[in-house]
Amino acid sequence: MKNKTANRYNRERFGCKVYRIALDAGFTCPNRDGTIDTRGCIFCSGYGSGEFAGDRDLGITEQIERGKNLVRDKMPGKDGRYIAYFQAFTGTYAPLEKLKRVYTEAIEHPDVVALSIATRPDCLPDEVIDLIASLNKIKPVWVELGLQTIHERTAQYIRRGYPLSAYEDAVERLAGNGIEIITHIILGLPGETREDMLRTAQYLGNSPISGIKIQLLHVLSGTDLAAEYEQHRFSCLTMEEYTDLVRDCIALLPERIVIHRMTGDGARRELIAPLWSTDKKRVLNMLNKKLSEG
């Protein structure tokens, strides 16, 4: 694989292995609070993609310290370095003063080398981008945008709640302020063909993003997607299909785009399908084999 993985990229950039600590700052989402909808995206659980994030009842510093304790056994030495990852719900959807407070608390932690903020492209007003740009002068700040697909029919089906033009506008303004962008896509969305998914990857390859997260569609209990699945309205990708797609998507990306994720973890207690994804070691071994073969 010609592209760097996040692990390699972070080692080269920060001089050591870096671990992400997922944080929950108590945000919500316009797709849940009634601004756009109240149901959320069709695949999104009640955790707002923050199943593995910290406890929102705790302060940011305490969440970071707890996160450090969770990965301490994996650390080769005592001096760990971390990315503070605002993962749960929409990480820019709050009053500016709150955003400034929680971001600053995280970026000032001595063991944090970067911030990563997961958000929606329609929740990035200019004043928030200005705040992120100012923090980016202290330590790197990455903005992770949940695009999922470029296809409007799919976006409507999954209740994404914004058009592709909103994503394009956010990317232009972020890139214009020197902020690194990591885009999330989902492979296996109902109704999408192999060619549809590859077109999404090709589109991103021609955009100014710096990284990508490729996610397998997970069917989680309690979601509207689960109801669709139980009514046999779609089927999930097989491991063979998924790993082939990941290989072919990456082949469409220029070398400058870092691969931050090639699959994903669904909370086992909530995962309905595909169950093969729980064997992450096997999935990664197959991915690495296919990528090495070209």
C-alpha positions as CSV (number, residue, x, y, z in Angstrom):
1,M,0.0,0.0,0.0
2,K,1.4,3.3,-1.1
3,N,-0.5,5.4,1.5
4,K,0.7,5.8,5.1
5,T,-1.4,4.3,7.9
6,A,-2.2,6.6,10.8
7,N,0.2,4.6,13.0
8,R,3.1,5.2,10.6
9,Y,2.1,8.8,10.0
10,N,1.9,9.6,13.7
11,R,5.2,7.9,14.5
12,E,6.9,10.0,11.9
13,R,5.2,13.2,12.9
14,F,5.3,12.9,16.7
15,G,8.3,10.6,17.1
16,C,6.4,7.8,18.9
17,K,3.3,5.7,18.9
18,V,0.3,7.8,19.7
19,Y,-3.0,6.6,21.2
20,R,-6.4,8.2,20.7
21,I,-8.5,9.0,23.8
22,A,-12.2,9.3,22.8
23,L,-13.9,12.1,24.7
24,D,-17.6,13.0,25.3
25,A,-18.0,16.7,26.0
26,G,-21.8,16.5,26.3
27,F,-22.7,17.6,22.8
28,T,-25.8,16.7,20.9
29,C,-26.6,16.9,17.2
30,P,-29.0,18.9,15.0
31,N,-30.2,15.6,13.6
32,R,-31.4,14.7,17.1
33,D,-32.4,18.0,18.8
34,G,-35.1,18.8,16.3
35,T,-33.2,21.4,14.3
36,I,-33.1,19.0,11.3
37,D,-34.7,15.8,12.8
38,T,-35.1,14.0,16.1
39,R,-34.2,10.5,14.9
40,G,-30.5,10.8,14.0
41,C,-28.9,9.1,11.1
42,I,-30.5,5.8,10.3
43,F,-27.4,3.8,11.4
44,C,-26.5,5.9,14.5
45,S,-26.9,4.4,18.0
46,G,-28.0,6.4,21.0
47,Y,-24.4,7.0,21.8
48,G,-23.9,9.2,18.7
49,S,-20.9,7.1,17.5
50,G,-19.4,7.5,20.9
51,E,-19.7,4.0,22.2
52,F,-16.1,3.9,23.3
53,A,-15.9,7.6,24.4
54,G,-15.4,8.8,28.0
55,D,-18.0,9.6,30.6
56,R,-19.7,12.9,29.7
57,D,-20.4,13.5,33.4
58,L,-16.6,13.9,34.0
59,G,-14.4,16.9,33.0
60,I,-12.2,16.7,30.0
61,T,-9.0,16.3,32.0
62,E,-10.4,13.5,34.0
63,Q,-11.6,11.7,30.9
64,I,-8.1,12.0,29.4
65,E,-6.5,10.6,32.6
66,R,-8.9,7.7,32.6
67,G,-8.2,7.1,29.0
68,K,-4.5,7.1,29.7
69,N,-5.0,4.4,32.3
70,L,-6.9,2.2,29.9
71,V,-4.0,2.1,27.4
72,R,-1.2,2.2,29.9
73,D,-0.5,-1.6,29.7
74,K,0.0,-1.2,25.9
75,M,2.6,1.6,26.3
76,P,6.3,0.5,25.8
77,G,7.4,3.3,28.2
78,K,6.0,5.6,30.8
79,D,5.7,8.7,28.6
80,G,2.7,8.2,26.5
81,R,1.4,10.7,23.9
82,Y,-2.2,11.0,22.9
83,I,-4.7,12.5,20.5
84,A,-7.7,14.0,22.3
85,Y,-10.6,12.9,20.2
86,F,-14.0,14.6,20.5
87,Q,-15.9,11.6,19.2
88,A,-19.4,11.5,20.6
89,F,-22.2,13.2,18.6
90,T,-21.4,16.5,16.8
91,G,-18.1,17.9,18.1
92,T,-18.7,21.6,17.1
93,Y,-22.4,21.8,17.9
94,A,-22.3,24.0,21.0
95,P,-21.9,27.6,22.0
96,L,-18.6,29.1,21.0
97,E,-17.5,29.7,24.7
98,K,-18.1,26.0,25.5
99,L,-16.2,24.9,22.5
100,K,-13.3,27.2,23.4
101,R,-13.3,25.9,27.0
102,V,-13.3,22.1,26.3
103,Y,-10.9,22.3,23.3
104,T,-8.5,24.5,25.3
105,E,-8.6,22.2,28.3
106,A,-7.7,19.2,26.1
107,I,-5.0,20.9,24.0
108,E,-3.2,22.2,27.1
109,H,-2.9,18.7,28.6
110,P,0.9,18.0,28.5
111,D,0.5,14.5,27.1
112,V,-1.8,15.5,24.3
113,V,0.0,16.1,21.0
114,A,-3.1,16.9,18.8
115,L,-6.9,17.3,18.9
116,S,-9.3,15.5,16.5
117,I,-12.8,16.8,16.3
118,A,-15.6,14.7,14.7
119,T,-18.4,16.9,13.4
120,R,-20.9,17.6,10.6
121,P,-20.0,19.9,7.8
122,D,-23.1,21.9,8.4
123,C,-22.0,22.7,12.0
124,L,-18.9,24.7,11.1
125,P,-19.8,28.4,11.1
126,D,-16.9,30.8,10.4
127,E,-16.4,31.7,14.1
128,V,-15.9,28.0,15.0
129,I,-13.4,27.6,12.1
130,D,-11.6,30.7,13.4
131,L,-11.4,29.1,16.9
132,I,-10.0,25.9,15.5
133,A,-7.5,27.7,13.3
134,S,-6.2,29.6,16.4
135,L,-5.8,26.4,18.4
136,N,-4.1,24.8,15.4
137,K,-1.2,27.2,16.0
138,I,-0.7,25.7,19.4
139,K,-0.9,22.0,18.5
140,P,-2.3,20.2,15.4
141,V,-6.1,20.1,15.2
142,W,-7.8,17.8,12.8
143,V,-11.4,18.0,11.8
144,E,-13.2,14.8,11.0
145,L,-16.2,15.1,8.7
146,G,-18.9,12.5,8.4
147,L,-19.6,12.4,4.7
148,Q,-20.4,8.7,4.4
149,T,-21.3,9.0,0.7
150,I,-21.4,11.5,-2.2
151,H,-24.7,10.1,-3.5
152,E,-27.7,12.3,-2.7
153,R,-30.2,9.4,-2.8
154,T,-28.2,7.5,-0.2
155,A,-27.8,10.6,1.9
156,Q,-31.5,11.1,2.0
157,Y,-32.1,7.4,2.9
158,I,-29.7,7.5,5.8
159,R,-31.1,10.9,6.9
160,R,-27.8,12.6,6.8
161,G,-29.5,16.0,6.7
162,Y,-27.2,18.1,4.5
163,P,-26.4,18.2,0.8
164,L,-22.9,17.5,-0.7
165,S,-22.6,21.2,-1.3
166,A,-22.5,21.8,2.5
167,Y,-19.6,19.3,2.7
168,E,-17.8,21.0,-0.1
169,D,-18.2,24.5,1.5
170,A,-16.8,23.2,4.8
171,V,-13.8,21.6,3.2
172,E,-13.0,24.8,1.2
173,R,-13.2,26.9,4.4
174,L,-11.2,24.5,6.5
175,A,-8.5,23.9,3.9
176,G,-8.3,27.7,3.4
177,N,-7.5,28.1,7.0
178,G,-4.8,25.4,7.0
179,I,-6.8,22.9,9.0
180,E,-6.3,19.2,8.2
181,I,-9.4,17.3,7.2
182,I,-10.2,13.6,7.8
183,T,-13.3,12.4,6.0
184,H,-15.4,9.4,7.0
185,I,-17.0,7.1,4.5
186,I,-19.2,4.0,5.0
187,L,-19.0,1.0,2.7
188,G,-22.1,-1.2,2.3
189,L,-24.8,1.4,2.6
190,P,-28.1,0.0,1.4
191,G,-28.8,0.5,-2.3
192,E,-25.2,1.5,-3.2
193,T,-23.4,-0.5,-5.8
194,R,-19.7,-1.2,-5.9
195,E,-19.3,1.5,-8.5
196,D,-21.2,4.0,-6.3
197,M,-18.7,3.3,-3.4
198,L,-15.7,3.6,-5.6
199,R,-17.0,6.9,-7.0
200,T,-17.1,8.3,-3.4
201,A,-13.5,7.3,-2.9
202,Q,-12.4,8.7,-6.3
203,Y,-14.2,12.0,-5.4
204,L,-12.2,12.2,-2.1
205,G,-9.0,11.5,-3.9
206,N,-9.5,14.6,-5.9
207,S,-10.2,16.8,-2.9
208,P,-7.9,18.6,-0.4
209,I,-8.4,16.3,2.5
210,S,-5.4,14.9,4.3
211,G,-6.9,11.7,5.7
212,I,-9.7,9.2,5.4
213,K,-11.6,6.8,7.6
214,I,-13.2,3.8,5.9
215,Q,-15.9,2.3,7.9
216,L,-17.9,-1.0,7.4
217,L,-21.6,-0.5,7.8
218,H,-22.7,-1.9,11.1
219,V,-26.2,-2.8,12.0
220,L,-26.7,-1.9,15.6
221,S,-29.7,-2.8,17.8
222,G,-32.2,0.0,18.5
223,T,-31.5,1.8,15.2
224,D,-33.9,2.3,12.3
225,L,-31.3,0.5,10.2
226,A,-31.8,-2.6,12.4
227,A,-35.5,-2.5,11.6
228,E,-34.8,-2.4,7.9
229,Y,-32.3,-5.3,8.2
230,E,-34.8,-7.4,10.1
231,Q,-37.3,-6.9,7.4
232,H,-34.7,-8.2,4.9
233,R,-34.6,-4.9,2.9
234,F,-30.9,-5.2,2.4
235,S,-28.0,-7.5,3.1
236,C,-24.5,-6.7,4.6
237,L,-21.3,-7.1,2.7
238,T,-19.3,-10.3,3.2
239,M,-15.8,-10.0,4.5
240,E,-14.5,-10.9,1.0
241,E,-16.6,-8.1,-0.6
242,Y,-15.6,-5.6,2.0
243,T,-11.9,-6.2,1.9
244,D,-11.9,-6.1,-1.9
245,L,-13.7,-2.8,-1.7
246,V,-11.3,-1.3,0.8
247,R,-8.3,-2.3,-1.4
248,D,-9.9,-0.8,-4.5
249,C,-10.9,2.4,-2.7
250,I,-7.4,3.0,-1.4
251,A,-6.0,2.4,-4.9
252,L,-7.9,5.4,-6.0
253,L,-6.4,7.7,-3.4
254,P,-3.3,9.8,-3.9
255,E,-0.3,8.9,-1.7
256,R,-0.7,12.1,0.4
257,I,-4.0,10.9,2.0
258,V,-3.4,9.1,5.2
259,I,-5.5,6.0,6.0
260,H,-6.7,6.5,9.5
261,R,-9.1,3.5,9.5
262,M,-9.8,0.5,7.2
263,T,-12.6,-1.0,9.3
264,G,-14.4,-0.3,12.5
265,D,-15.5,-1.7,15.8
266,G,-19.2,-2.1,16.6
267,A,-20.0,-2.5,20.3
268,R,-20.5,-6.3,20.6
269,R,-23.5,-6.0,22.9
270,E,-25.3,-4.0,20.2
271,L,-24.0,-5.5,16.9
272,I,-26.5,-7.4,14.9
273,A,-24.6,-7.7,11.6
274,P,-22.2,-8.4,10.1
275,L,-20.9,-10.6,12.9
276,W,-17.7,-11.5,11.0
277,S,-16.5,-8.0,11.8
278,T,-16.0,-8.9,15.5
279,D,-12.9,-11.0,14.5
280,K,-10.9,-7.8,13.9
281,K,-7.6,-9.6,13.7
282,R,-8.8,-11.9,10.9
283,V,-10.3,-8.9,9.0
284,L,-7.0,-6.9,9.3
285,N,-5.0,-9.9,8.2
286,M,-7.1,-10.3,5.1
287,L,-6.9,-6.5,4.4
288,N,-3.1,-6.5,4.7
289,K,-2.8,-9.5,2.5
290,K,-4.9,-7.9,-0.3
291,L,-3.2,-4.6,0.0
292,S,0.2,-6.2,-0.2
293,E,-0.8,-8.1,-3.3
294,G,-2.0,-4.8,-4.9
